[in-house]
Amino acid sequence: MPKLMKVEAAIAALDAGGVVAVPTDTVYGLAAEVSQPSAVAKLFTLKHRPAIVPVPVLVDSVEQIEFLGVDWPFWPGALTIVVKVPHELSVMLGGEGDTAGFRIPDDDALRRMMAVLGPLAVTSANEHGEMPCHSAYEVLERFSSRHELSGAIDGGERSGDVSSVVDLAESPWRMLREGAVSTAELARVLD
């Protein structure tokens, strides 16, 4: 049964191949270390997410993105940017092509965790297609009988909008999901 965890216990669980609910700068997310494909696979099982719907990768820095074989300028915040990646990475994250989404969350505690662990595959804490969780207690309630979830870090209430997702792998760019960053805001920067 999942339980509340301190950051140190969550790092240990993730490092051991577990899935942990983490507070992000928007909502709670289910996280697994990208370096552990079996842990990433648990995300799909836990969430009942179709294998062809890829999960994004959260990183603490551009250097972590470059380590994965990706070259693109990123910025912190609620914007997931889809770019071309090595095929093996795309397949592990659930993609059918050669793209993946990346985000640097604007949350210092989560970025400190990723500085220790490395990149995390993270998807909103919810069953696929349902509303995301906004607290650790909500995560534990929804996933109380799911053995794939090791636990949740209590980072308080998270009531932000989900991240926007923009595909920059092809030209012209296209908005895949409008969330915290509007299409108009992106157009001002990208057009």
C-alpha positions, 0 to 999 in steps of 0.5 A, spaced: 500 500 500 502 506 498 504 511 503 507 518 504 514 519 504 520 523 505 524 526 500 530 521 501 525 515 502 522 517 495 529 518 492 531 511 494 524 508 492 525 511 485 533 509 485 530 502 486 525 502 480 519 504 484 514 509 482 513 515 486 508 521 486 511 527 486 509 534 487 510 539 481 509 546 479 502 544 476 499 538 479 502 531 482 505 527 477 507 519 477 515 519 476 520 513 474 527 514 473 528 514 465 534 510 466 530 504 468 525 502 463 522 497 467 520 503 472 517 507 466 513 501 464 510 501 471 507 508 469 503 505 464 500 500 468 499 504 474 495 509 470 492 504 465 495 509 459 495 506 452 503 504 450 502 509 444 501 515 448 508 517 450 510 520 457 514 526 458 521 527 461 522 532 467 529 534 468 533 539 472 537 542 467 539 543 459 545 538 461 540 532 463 537 533 456 543 533 452 545 527 456 539 523 453 542 525 446 537 531 445 539 538 443 534 544 444 534 550 449 529 549 454 526 553 460 523 552 466 515 552 467 509 549 465 511 548 458 513 541 455 516 541 448 516 535 444 523 534 440 526 529 436 530 524 440 534 517 439 529 512 437 530 507 443 528 513 448 522 514 444 520 507 444 521 506 452 517 513 453 511 510 449 512 513 443 511 510 436 516 515 432 522 519 434 520 524 439 519 525 446 517 531 450 521 535 455 520 540 461 524 543 466 519 544 472 519 551 476 519 547 482 526 547 486 525 541 491 523 537 485 529 539 481 534 538 487 531 531 486 532 530 479 539 533 480 541 527 484 537 521 480 537 524 473 531 525 468 524 522 471 519 520 466 513 523 469 505 523 467 500 527 471 497 523 477 491 520 475 488 514 471 489 515 463 483 520 461 481 522 468 482 529 472 489 530 475 491 529 483 492 536 487 495 533 493 499 527 496 493 525 500 488 525 493 494 520 490 494 515 496 486 515 496 486 514 488 491 509 488 491 506 495 490 498 492 495 499 486 502 496 488 506 499 482 506 506 486 511 506 492 508 512 495 507 520 495 511 526 497 507 531 500 508 537 497 502 541 499 496 542 495 498 543 487 492 547 484 496 549 477 494 548 470 497 542 467 503 544 462 502 546 455 505 541 450 508 544 444 511 540 438 517 543 435 519 537 432 516 539 425 515 546 422 511 549 423 510 548 430 503 546 433 500 546 440 498 539 442 495 541 449 493 548 451 494 548 459 498 553 463 501 557 457 496 559 452 497 558 444 497 566 443 503 566 448 507 561 444 505 564 438 509 571 440 515 567 442 515 562 436 512 565 430 
